[in-house]
């Protein structure tokens, strides 16, 4: 059993079955859960596309959000016109067409112990994205390091609740920044997935705390980010073996990152997820 969480290159020296290799479908009575999430955050448009597996069950989704509060989304157990490959993401659903090429930087990998064995995650930001989003007759071009990728897999505990934030932006002093913040999953005080990228260089952060209404996140190092919501993707699932309450608002951030970096602009998501799976 994994005695403690591990971060960075040492993850690959643990001898565990990890992506991209196939992982066993069950371990110690817990089913394998795995997902891939791409978030793209720009001043004009934000979107997410996801593909998740819980044991044999599968769910795909996409969402588009605009500054004026408009939201388009779809979640389904069918394909939903969603195709996610490491280097390309495509959605074809009704009058919505998303076609994005993804250029991934090196990942920050973390493995944490669970009752069922272990859980793994790989976070990448800022991710280079180029492509188009078409909604009806409106066409939007996406280009630049405006993405975040979350790849996760493992034998998570039966009940997990977490709050998460991911975003990209620029500091007033000119640096390009991105962040991945978490409370409730891979959140050991000393070895976690919490990361701040400054001009592409990753640094681990100490614990962070989220407001219950997701209006703010504060840092142990000092500083914090206020959040202003555009639109919110929400979902409730109440099945025999899976129960989930999920809320992910898209929006803008303002405030100060660790290291005294004041945001000039920041775009991304907050998330509150409570799941029995």
TAMO-V367782 format. One record per residue. SS is DSSP state (~ for helix, > for strand, _ for the rest). PSI is psi in radians with two decimals (* if undefined). OMEGA is omega as a letter, one per 30 degrees, with the letter a starting at -180 (NA if undefined). Layout:
[[SS,PSI,OMEGA] [SS,PSI,OMEGA]]
//
This chain:
[[_,2.45,l] [_,2.09,a] [_,-0.50,a] [_,2.82,a] [_,2.67,a] [>,2.44,a] [>,2.57,l] [~,-2.80,a] [~,-0.47,a] [~,-0.36,l] [~,-0.71,a] [~,-0.15,l] [~,0.11,a] [_,-0.27,a] [_,0.32,l] [_,2.68,l] [_,2.04,a] [_,2.66,l] [_,2.55,g] [_,0.03,l] [_,2.65,l] [_,2.42,l] [_,2.60,l] [_,2.53,a] [_,-0.40,l] [>,2.61,l] [>,2.16,l] [_,0.72,l] [_,0.05,a] [>,2.33,l] [>,2.66,l] [_,2.29,l] [>,2.41,l] [>,2.58,l] [>,2.77,l] [>,2.30,a] [>,2.26,l] [>,2.17,l] [>,2.38,l] [>,2.15,a] [>,1.93,l] [_,2.89,l] [_,-0.45,a] [_,-0.46,a] [_,2.45,l] [>,2.66,l] [>,2.80,l] [>,2.61,l] [>,2.36,a] [>,2.75,l] [>,2.03,a] [>,2.54,l] [>,2.32,l] [>,1.76,a] [_,-2.27,l] [_,-0.22,a] [>,2.57,a] [>,2.51,l] [>,2.39,l] [>,2.66,l] [>,2.82,l] [>,2.73,l] [>,2.55,l] [>,2.37,a] [>,2.48,a] [_,2.76,a] [_,-0.46,a] [_,0.11,l] [_,-0.10,l] [_,2.55,l] [>,2.26,l] [>,2.38,a] [>,2.82,l] [>,2.41,l] [>,2.35,a] [>,2.76,l] [_,-0.15,l] [_,-3.08,a] [_,-0.60,l] [_,0.41,a] [_,0.27,a] [>,2.27,l] [>,2.11,a] [>,2.00,l] [>,2.84,a] [_,-0.60,a] [_,-0.01,a] [>,2.46,l] [>,2.26,a] [>,2.46,l] [>,2.30,l] [>,1.74,a] [>,1.87,a] [_,-2.22,a] [_,0.22,a] [>,2.24,l] [>,2.13,l] [>,2.22,l] [>,1.86,a] [>,2.31,l] [>,2.39,a] [>,2.18,l] [>,1.81,a] [_,2.31,l] [_,3.13,l] [_,2.54,a] [_,2.64,l] [>,1.98,a] [>,2.47,l] [>,2.41,l] [>,2.28,l] [>,2.53,l] [>,2.56,l] [>,2.99,l] [_,-0.50,l] [_,0.07,l] [>,-1.42,a] [>,2.77,l] [>,2.50,a] [>,2.56,l] [>,2.63,l] [>,2.05,a] [>,2.38,l] [>,2.30,l] [>,2.69,f] [>,2.44,a] [>,2.28,l] [>,2.26,a] [>,2.37,l] [>,2.35,l] [>,-2.78,a] [>,2.64,l] [>,2.11,a] [>,2.20,l] [>,1.88,a] [_,-2.12,l] [_,-0.01,a] [>,2.34,a] [>,2.26,a] [>,2.28,l] [>,2.28,l] [>,2.25,l] [>,2.21,l] [>,3.12,l] [>,1.22,a] [>,0.27,a] [>,2.85,l] [>,2.35,l] [>,2.31,l] [>,1.96,l] [>,2.20,a] [>,2.60,l] [>,2.67,l] [>,-2.98,a] [_,1.24,a] [_,2.76,l] [_,2.75,a] [_,-0.74,l] [>,2.20,l] [>,2.42,l] [>,2.27,a] [>,2.77,l] [>,2.43,a] [>,2.63,l] [>,2.45,l] [>,2.50,a] [>,2.97,l] [>,2.78,l] [>,-2.77,a] [>,2.43,l] [>,2.75,l] [_,-0.45,l] [_,0.05,l] [_,-0.27,a] [_,2.50,l] [>,2.26,a] [>,2.73,l] [>,2.75,a] [>,2.71,l] [>,1.99,a] [>,2.53,a] [>,2.58,l] [>,2.00,l] [_,-0.21,a] [_,2.28,a] [_,0.81,a] [>,0.50,l] [_,2.48,a] [_,-0.49,a] [_,-0.46,a] [_,1.82,a] [>,3.13,l] [_,-0.03,a] [_,2.14,a] [>,2.44,l] [>,2.22,l] [>,2.23,l] [>,2.00,a] [_,0.71,l] [_,-0.15,a] [>,2.19,a] [>,2.44,l] [>,2.41,a] [>,2.50,l] [_,2.76,l] [_,-3.08,a] [_,2.61,l] [>,2.76,a] [>,2.35,a] [>,2.46,l] [_,2.54,a] [_,-0.47,l] [_,0.17,l] [_,0.41,a] [_,-0.15,a] [>,2.65,l] [>,2.33,a] [>,2.68,a] [>,2.53,l] [_,-0.52,a] [_,-0.13,a] [_,2.70,a] [_,3.08,a] [>,2.91,a] [>,2.24,l] [>,2.62,a] [>,2.33,l] [>,2.11,a] [>,2.39,l] [>,-1.10,a] [>,2.79,a] [>,2.28,l] [>,2.15,a] [>,2.57,l] [>,2.45,l] [>,2.34,l] [>,2.28,a] [>,1.45,l] [_,3.12,a] [_,-0.81,a] [_,-0.22,a] [_,2.17,l] [>,2.30,a] [>,2.42,l] [>,2.08,a] [>,2.35,l] [>,2.17,l] [>,1.69,l] [>,2.45,l] [>,2.61,l] [>,-2.84,a] [>,2.74,a] [>,2.61,l] [>,2.57,l] [>,-2.67,a] [>,2.20,l] [>,2.82,l] [_,2.55,a] [_,0.14,l] [_,0.36,l] [>,1.87,l] [>,2.28,a] [>,2.30,l] [>,-0.60,l] [>,2.52,l] [>,2.38,a] [>,2.46,l] [>,-2.63,a] [>,2.73,l] [>,2.82,l] [>,2.46,l] [>,2.03,a] [>,2.17,l] [>,2.04,a] [>,2.41,l] [>,1.95,a] [_,*,NA]]
//
